[in-house]
Amino acid sequence: MSNAIIFYDIPSTLPHKAWSANTWKARLALNYKGIPYNTVWLEYPEIEPLSKKLGALPTRNKPDGSPLYTLPLIHDLSTGTVLSDSDKIAVYLDATYPDTPRLMPTGTVGMHFAFEDAVLALLFPLWRYLNTPTHAILNPASEAYFRTVQEATFGMKVEEMNPIGDVDAREWQKVKDSFGRMDSWIRANGQGIKYFMGDSHCYADLWLSAYLVSVKLVLPEKWEEMKLWHDGRWARLSESVAKYETVR
């Protein structure tokens, strides 16, 4: 299998450049399936024109109703397919490369979509912690874009988003409670079950692990706390997925 897939990601000043949880979802999926690819780095202002040039569809709309183009984005040169949105990419990879490990077991695509909707809502408190340090590691071209979008979303300066003092204690507890909810989902499967669908990884495990990667990279001090939560579940999940974190 040649390197027929071009994978588009957003660079940072970190040693391996990769930082975004959203793009890590697709990278982990590609690595888990063992599908060769090459990474092309795009700054935020480059995403929309490149997406339009390739014919990628917008993933959602901006607050003003205009289309929003986001990464991850793949261009599979072997089929001509151009696709954005990590979930759609995962479904495509399972269908197009059936001889590689499945991300979503047969009959679970809808469950995985529901999982994403539920967990996105649970993880909203985490974004206040990620935004300020993320802003600090972006290249200038992306930094200005990121600031504009995040300040419009949260109604405050990026520098003010990271909770401190008593606010930190309350907000960080919300993050812990959110992970506690997910821990309860796994425990409901039975004593000793490791992952969301049993003892083997599925896309839900990789999807959540993408956020753990971002926390490890931009919030290392908070990660030290998270590793101890829920009897070390998230540290074990992160360790089990670490072999899929190669940046190609």
Backbone torsions as a table, in degrees:
resi	resn	phi	psi	omega
1	MET	NA	118.3	-178.3
2	SER	-81.2	170.3	178.0
3	ASN	-77.1	73.4	-173.8
4	ALA	-88.2	-11.2	-176.7
5	ILE	-103.6	129.2	171.0
6	ILE	-99.4	126.0	-177.1
7	PHE	-113.4	123.2	-176.6
8	TYR	-99.5	131.6	-177.2
9	ASP	-139.4	167.3	-178.4
10	ILE	-102.2	124.2	-177.3
11	PRO	-81.3	162.9	172.6
12	SER	-138.7	-175.1	176.8
13	THR	-88.0	1.4	177.3
14	LEU	-66.6	157.2	-175.9
15	PRO	-53.6	-41.5	-179.1
16	HIS	-100.8	9.2	175.6
17	LYS	70.1	-43.0	-173.6
18	ALA	-68.3	137.4	-178.6
19	TRP	-148.4	-29.3	-169.4
20	SER	-73.6	127.3	176.4
21	ALA	-59.3	-38.5	-177.3
22	ASN	-63.9	-42.6	179.5
23	THR	-78.4	-28.8	175.4
24	TRP	-60.8	-30.7	178.1
25	LYS	-56.6	-47.5	-178.4
26	ALA	-73.5	-36.8	179.0
27	ARG	-63.7	-45.6	178.0
28	LEU	-60.2	-38.9	179.4
29	ALA	-64.0	-45.4	178.8
30	LEU	-62.0	-44.7	-179.2
31	ASN	-68.2	-38.8	178.5
32	TYR	-61.0	-40.2	-178.9
33	LYS	-82.5	-10.3	179.0
34	GLY	71.0	30.2	-179.1
35	ILE	-92.6	121.5	-179.8
36	PRO	-65.6	146.1	179.3
37	TYR	-158.3	165.5	173.6
38	ASN	-122.4	137.3	179.1
39	THR	-90.4	133.3	170.6
40	VAL	-116.6	130.1	-174.6
41	TRP	-95.2	132.4	178.9
42	LEU	-125.6	132.2	169.8
43	GLU	-75.7	157.8	-175.6
44	TYR	-50.2	-46.4	-178.5
45	PRO	-65.9	-14.4	-179.7
46	GLU	-87.6	-12.7	-172.7
47	ILE	-67.2	-49.3	-176.7
48	GLU	-62.8	-50.7	-179.7
49	PRO	-62.4	-38.1	178.7
50	LEU	-67.2	-41.0	178.8
51	SER	-60.8	-44.2	179.0
52	LYS	-64.9	-40.4	179.7
53	LYS	-61.7	-40.8	-178.4
54	LEU	-81.6	-16.4	-177.9
55	GLY	88.9	20.6	177.1
56	ALA	-73.1	143.5	178.8
57	LEU	-81.4	149.9	173.0
58	PRO	-65.8	152.3	-178.3
59	THR	-90.6	-24.5	176.1
60	ARG	-166.9	-171.4	179.6
61	ASN	-108.7	151.2	172.8
62	LYS	-73.9	166.8	178.8
63	PRO	-55.0	-28.7	179.9
64	ASP	-85.1	3.0	177.7
65	GLY	92.8	-8.9	179.2
66	SER	-76.9	155.2	-176.5
67	PRO	-67.8	144.2	178.1
68	LEU	-114.9	127.2	178.9
69	TYR	-106.1	129.9	-174.6
70	THR	-134.4	166.5	170.8
71	LEU	-105.2	154.2	15.6
72	PRO	-77.1	157.2	177.1
73	LEU	-142.9	134.8	174.6
74	ILE	-123.0	149.3	172.2
75	HIS	-125.4	106.4	179.8
76	ASP	-87.6	103.5	-175.7
77	LEU	-68.0	-22.4	-178.6
78	SER	-75.7	-23.2	179.8
79	THR	-119.3	-12.5	-175.7
80	GLY	81.6	3.5	-176.6
81	THR	-74.8	132.7	172.5
82	VAL	-118.5	125.7	-171.3
83	LEU	-147.2	133.8	173.3
84	SER	-116.2	170.3	-177.0
85	ASP	83.8	119.5	-173.2
86	SER	-61.0	-38.8	-179.5
87	ASP	-65.9	-43.9	178.8
88	LYS	-64.7	-36.0	177.1
89	ILE	-63.5	-42.7	179.4
90	ALA	-61.5	-44.9	179.1
91	VAL	-62.2	-42.9	179.5
92	TYR	-61.9	-44.5	-178.3
93	LEU	-63.6	-39.3	176.9
94	ASP	-63.9	-41.2	-177.1
95	ALA	-73.8	-35.9	-172.8
96	THR	-88.4	-26.3	-178.9
97	TYR	-125.0	67.3	-173.4
98	PRO	-69.4	-15.1	-179.2
99	ASP	-88.0	6.3	175.7
100	THR	-106.4	162.9	-178.6
101	PRO	-55.2	135.4	-178.4
102	ARG	-74.5	140.5	173.8
103	LEU	-84.2	-44.9	-179.5
104	MET	-117.6	107.8	179.0
105	PRO	-53.6	150.7	-178.3
106	THR	-50.1	130.8	178.1
107	GLY	86.1	7.0	-176.5
108	THR	-117.2	9.6	-178.9
109	VAL	-60.1	-48.8	179.6
110	GLY	-60.7	-38.9	177.8
111	MET	-61.9	-40.9	179.9
112	HIS	-66.4	-37.5	176.9
113	PHE	-64.7	-40.9	178.0
114	ALA	-65.9	-38.1	176.7
115	PHE	-57.9	-46.2	-178.9
116	GLU	-61.3	-45.9	-179.7
117	ASP	-58.6	-44.0	-177.6
118	ALA	-67.4	-43.9	-174.7
119	VAL	-75.5	-32.6	176.0
120	LEU	-57.8	-41.4	178.0
121	ALA	-66.3	-40.9	179.7
122	LEU	-65.0	-33.8	-174.4
123	LEU	-86.4	-1.2	-177.0
124	PHE	-54.9	-41.0	178.6
125	PRO	-60.1	-26.7	-178.5
126	LEU	-67.7	-28.5	-175.4
127	TRP	-64.2	-32.0	177.9
128	ARG	-60.8	-31.5	-180.0
129	TYR	-80.3	-33.5	-176.0
130	LEU	-78.8	-30.4	-170.0
131	ASN	-64.2	-47.5	-176.3
132	THR	-63.2	-51.2	178.7
133	PRO	-67.9	-28.9	177.0
134	THR	-65.3	-44.9	177.9
135	HIS	-53.1	-37.1	-175.2
136	ALA	-73.5	-19.4	-176.6
137	ILE	-103.4	0.4	-179.1
138	LEU	-82.6	152.0	173.0
139	ASN	-70.6	156.5	-174.0
140	PRO	-51.5	-41.8	-177.0
141	ALA	-62.5	-37.4	-179.8
142	SER	-84.7	-29.6	-177.9
143	GLU	-58.8	-45.2	-178.1
144	ALA	-64.5	-41.4	178.7
145	TYR	-64.5	-47.9	-178.3
146	PHE	-59.2	-43.5	179.9
147	ARG	-60.0	-46.6	-177.5
148	THR	-60.3	-46.3	-176.7
149	VAL	-68.5	-46.7	-175.8
150	GLN	-69.9	-36.7	179.0
151	GLU	-69.2	-32.6	175.4
152	ALA	-69.5	-34.9	-179.0
153	THR	-71.0	-44.7	-172.9
154	PHE	-99.2	-10.5	177.7
155	GLY	68.4	29.9	178.2
156	MET	-155.3	162.7	177.5
157	LYS	-65.3	147.7	178.9
158	VAL	-55.6	-39.9	-178.5
159	GLU	-65.1	-17.9	-178.2
160	GLU	-95.8	-5.0	-172.0
161	MET	-76.0	-32.6	-176.3
162	ASN	-71.1	114.6	-176.3
163	PRO	-63.7	145.3	177.4
164	ILE	-133.8	161.4	175.7
165	GLY	60.4	-137.4	-179.2
166	ASP	-62.7	-33.3	178.7
167	VAL	-64.2	-39.9	178.2
168	ASP	-58.8	-46.6	-178.7
169	ALA	-59.3	-43.9	-179.3
170	ARG	-68.3	-45.5	-176.2
171	GLU	-70.2	-38.4	179.9
172	TRP	-68.7	-31.0	174.6
173	GLN	-64.3	-36.3	176.4
174	LYS	-62.2	-39.9	177.6
175	VAL	-63.5	-46.1	179.9
176	LYS	-62.0	-41.4	178.7
177	ASP	-62.7	-36.8	178.4
178	SER	-63.6	-43.6	177.4
179	PHE	-69.6	-29.6	175.0
180	GLY	-63.7	-37.0	177.4
181	ARG	-63.0	-43.0	179.1
182	MET	-68.6	-35.7	175.6
183	ASP	-59.6	-38.8	-179.3
184	SER	-66.7	-32.5	177.4
185	TRP	-63.7	-43.5	-179.2
186	ILE	-68.3	-43.5	-179.3
187	ARG	-62.5	-28.4	179.3
188	ALA	-65.5	-18.5	179.1
189	ASN	-77.0	-14.5	179.6
190	GLY	132.1	155.8	-177.9
191	GLN	-62.2	132.7	176.2
192	GLY	83.8	-4.2	178.1
193	ILE	-66.2	135.5	-172.1
194	LYS	-89.5	-38.9	-167.8
195	TYR	-127.6	-179.3	-172.8
196	PHE	-64.5	-28.5	-178.8
197	MET	-124.0	28.6	176.8
198	GLY	123.3	-142.8	-176.3
199	ASP	-101.6	8.5	175.0
200	SER	-122.1	147.7	179.4
201	HIS	-66.0	148.2	167.4
202	CYS	-132.5	-180.0	-176.0
203	TYR	-61.7	-32.1	179.0
204	ALA	-59.1	-39.4	178.3
205	ASP	-65.3	-42.9	179.2
206	LEU	-67.8	-39.8	-179.5
207	TRP	-58.3	-49.9	179.7
208	LEU	-68.7	-36.8	179.7
209	SER	-61.4	-27.9	177.6
210	ALA	-60.8	-37.4	176.7
211	TYR	-72.0	-35.2	176.7
212	LEU	-64.3	-37.2	176.7
213	VAL	-61.0	-45.5	179.9
214	SER	-61.8	-41.6	178.4
215	VAL	-62.4	-44.4	179.7
216	LYS	-59.6	-36.8	-174.9
217	LEU	-79.2	-41.7	-172.2
218	VAL	-111.0	-11.8	177.9
219	LEU	-133.0	55.9	-174.1
220	PRO	-57.9	-33.3	-179.3
221	GLU	-69.4	-35.4	176.8
222	LYS	-72.6	-33.2	178.4
223	TRP	-61.6	-35.7	178.6
224	GLU	-60.2	-33.4	175.6
225	GLU	-74.6	-44.8	-176.9
226	MET	-61.2	-32.7	-178.4
227	LYS	-60.3	-23.8	-178.0
228	LEU	-92.2	-11.6	-176.6
229	TRP	-67.0	146.6	169.8
230	HIS	50.2	51.9	177.3
231	ASP	58.5	31.4	176.1
232	GLY	78.1	17.5	-176.2
233	ARG	-58.0	-43.5	-172.2
234	TRP	-76.6	-28.4	173.1
235	ALA	-66.3	-42.2	179.1
236	ARG	-66.5	-40.2	177.6
237	LEU	-62.0	-45.9	-180.0
238	SER	-60.3	-43.1	179.8
239	GLU	-63.6	-36.6	-177.9
240	SER	-71.7	-23.2	-177.6
241	VAL	-99.4	-10.5	-174.2
242	ALA	-54.8	-32.3	-178.6
243	LYS	-68.4	-11.7	178.6
244	TYR	-101.3	11.1	-175.0
245	GLU	-93.7	11.5	179.2
246	THR	-62.1	134.7	176.2
247	VAL	-101.9	113.2	-177.9
248	ARG	-102.8	NA	NA
